Amino acid sequence: MKSLKIFFSCSIFISIAAFAQSFTLDQIMSSPFPTQLVASGNGRPSETSFVAWVFNNKGADNVWIASPPDYAGRQVTHYSGDDGQRIASLKITQDGKTIVYARGSELNGVGRSANPQSLPAQTKQQVWTAEVENGEPRLLGDMGCEQEECEDIQISSDGRYAAWEAKHELWIAPIHGPSGVTAKQLTDIRGDVSWPQWSSDGKRLAFRVNRQSHSLIAIADLIPNLEQSFSAGETSTSPGKKDQPPLLSDVHYIAPSTDRDMFPRWSGDGKQLVFIRTGGQENKLPLIPVRPRPWSLWVADAATYSAHQIWQSGPDMRDSLPPFAGESLHFAGNRVVFVSEQTNRNHLYSIPISGGQAVELSPGDFDVEDVTVAEHGAGSFIVYSSNQDDVDRRHIWRVDVGGGSPPRALTKGDTIEWLPVLSGDHVFCLGSSATTPALPYRITNSGRELLAKDALPKDFPSAQLVVPKQVTFKSSDGLTIHGQLFIPRNQSGRGPALIFTHGGASRQMLLGFHYMYYYHNAYAENQYLASLGYTVLSVNYRLGIMYGHDFRQPANGGWRGAAEYNDVVAGAHYLQSLPNVDPQRIGLWGGSYGGFLTAMGLARNSDIFKAGVDFHGVHDWSALILRRNEGADAAPDLKEAQSLAFSSSPDSSVDKWRSPVLLIHGDDDRNVPFDQTVDLVQRLKARGVEYEEIIYPDEIHDLLLWRDWVNSYDAAAKFFDRKLKVQ
């Protein structure tokens, strides 16, 4: 018996040792990640076609551009080093000669931009412009917006001015102004001013004014001699300076009401606006019941400032305002394009500007995501991304605005495409695959054509990556859950396994490199873990997107019962059933909401999950009730809601927590308060639970420094090696 035990232990050791590291973490994290694909021309054939994007190359963000005829990408700006200063809200003028962008992070609760390098001087979030020809940046002014992804720069159609929101007001700057001339405050209006939209003639701006209980759509007229207000020596870069003559001649509110109006969009001729209207604030509502949020579409006359309703949603949960409804709202010829989940799936619709019957443009069992419109009058069409016929990927599709014929696939196969943009006669997108990271492409009749052919590092380990397998399994209540299974190459015998849970929770992991930087990195880490001998199951638990409204909005999800945790346990049972998995060596990891689910697994089921890595997870929902729910302090069921929230949290089960955990968190996190991890550590200490921690001073939720991602993923892999591999 003794010799048998020795043989068994040696065989496991040999099995694990066979997984010699085939590539490094630096290699798989080395590809520049593209974001913010933009194009000139608005899809009009008469315009010159340029396309630009941002590459994050090991922490250094720079703008790239591609132009006809060969569309060979080239770098425009030349920032260097892993400095944590992200570029956001990239825009390009219609002639393709000038770019405008924000650089730096949003502000935290005390008004400070992120400073992940802990530099002695405080960093700023600012707006810059550069000529494509030379790439030399010129400061337009400070931004300092206050929410994640709040950056919203809009360029006038003539390319003369840029407008953006800063400190709850709009600011404006000439893009080609004299040296030293920077932004001036454009509005001085009560409430939070946001979502600026230029009219086609560049003389007017529409925007939203949020007054908490209700919100309004306004149209403002610029003064006729605006250019004379900007001259050398007259600067006002910092929000808060108001000692200047008005830059607006008039401000008019559109059909004001007690409702909340949002997302204004101009018609192509500048004569009309379309916007979304939802109900205003209702006080003392209970917190626990999930209520529908009905909405309607309104079209306004930009001359008379009157408006009329052209479409009204139903009263049920599926009729609620869908995510990204504003980004998907467009004029297209004589019709308005919008999305609705009334059939349970997020589909495209169009309706005449005058109202009438809405036409469903994308029927079927799938969801629509990125939407862009080519305005060609009666010949207008829509290009969009969806998971039609390929539920765990994305492809690009085209459909006519008026319907009449089914959508046509522009891409298909084992690749993934997203964020389509139109320029001239061309469609561009970002794309990836299971073994190729995200890169920019032009869509042609024969497939995808890479724009930056030399961007992928020569030692990127595409040939050594595994192709994840699409799997489904049943949760405890019978709900079908999708996942991606990473199986190590050349595995013999049973080995360790991991569950990965994404954040969000409104996300979906794909059968390839993801379209979001955070999850592109997570996919790379899962590939790295597979190369080290771990079978990894990435679980698309309920609350996620692209499986329909009902999947995303369960009544007992999140702090109302954490039903999604059952899907994680079901994933573990699926792993336990695999012949190549040792059921006694299963761990789990995830970030943000995935960190919450990691902590839930360790707290509730240390019998299943033997180790975990928790990136900035939520550990006590009850501490966030008042912060994240409007009017929560006056809710009649506040105590019941807080009790339910706590019982749906890892902290409520910490007495059963036995397995070791690695906790990773930046202490300037603006999404999940850092004290969520601080509090958990005190509870683990008191109970003698083994924990390790990596704390990044001045880092935020979506780690800004590339080296912090690499260090964290390396530490996670080594932690699992210590806890789950037989030594």
Protein Blocks (a to p, Z undefined) as FASTA:
>chain_A
ZZmmmmmmmmmmmmmmmmgcfbdfklmmmpccdehiacehklpakbccdddddddeehia
cddddddfklpacdfbdcehjehpacehiacdfkopaccddedddddfkopacdfkopab
dcddddddddfklopacdfbdfkiabehkaccdddfklmaccddeehiacdddfkbcehi
acddfbdcedjdehiacdfkopaccddddehjaccdddddddfklmmmpcghiacfbghi
acbcdfbfbdcdehiafbdcehiacdfkopaccddddddddehiafklccdddddddddd
fklopacdfbdcdfbfklpccehklmmgccehjaccdddfklopacdddddfkbpjdddf
bgcjdddfbdcdddehjlpccddddfehilkbccdddddfkgoiacddfbgcjbdcehia
dehjbccdddddfklccddddddfkbcadfblmlpcfklckllpccddddddddfkopac
dddddddehiecjddddddddehjlccddfbdcfbfklmmmmmmmmmmmmnopacddddd
ehiahiajklmmcfkgcjlnopmmmmmmmmmmmmmmpmkbcfklccdddehjlmmmmmmm
mmmmmmlmnbdcdehiafblklmmmmmmghklmpfklmmmmmmmmmmpfklmmmmpmbdc
dddddfkbfkbgfklmmmmmmmmmmnopacdddddehiafblcblklmmmmmmmmmmmmm
mmmpcZZ
